[in-house]
């Protein structure tokens, strides 16, 4: 009898498991202080181009991500879309998720994420911590994609967070590195200051949801030089300096031959 009860409990638990593929819209908006705007005056002398850049940073194009998960892992992957706009393309702003970039494999047991990054042909596997937040319900409710969700707020370090989670989907995950609400997060907003030059506002909103009916096999990436995600800025800076030096040397050689 005990074996039968155990079997029924395990089977019932398995039968109730829910797994989905979800598409999210993601946007990163930058709101500048007077000091931040002053920086642009020094950086971009053309007032027309300067204002275009400021406006595009304040309201950049929406990016799309596909999010999938199983019992222990999740993945967020940027969906590339072709821009067929006929407008002037000499200035463009593309902002991916500031916490992990274009892709992330998240391990909730190790409390880490990994992201594959290409820096001018050099492959890196960047990693860092994810953050479990102690969210507090506000009592507000609404529906997203026909699913009832609850609002909760939280804070960690420099980040202030607002989330809308689905209690009916019993996984405390999100498409970003912040998680811990009492259900799957279908909408997430967080903001943080960038020194005294302005404030970043990041928004995730679920737009499509597909029932997968079974647990997915998600594989941790393993290709590329292992680096900490916070070291990527230095890696990009060194790569850009090297490319600029090579370009200047080539230009200097061409001028000598003229």
Secondary structure, 3 states (H helix, E strand, C coil): CHHHHHHHHHHHHHHCCCCEEEEEEEEEEEEECHHHHHHHHHHCCCHHHHHHHHHHHHCCCCEEEEEEECCCEEEEEEECCCCCCCCCCCCCCCCCECCCECEEEEECCCCEEEEEEEECCEEEEEEEECEECCCEEEEEEEEECCEEEEEEEEEECCEEEEEEEECCCCCCCCCCCEECCCCEEEEEEEEEEECCCEEEEEEEEEEEEEECCCCCCCCCCCCCEEEEHHHHHHHHHHHHHHHHHHHHHHHHHHHHHC
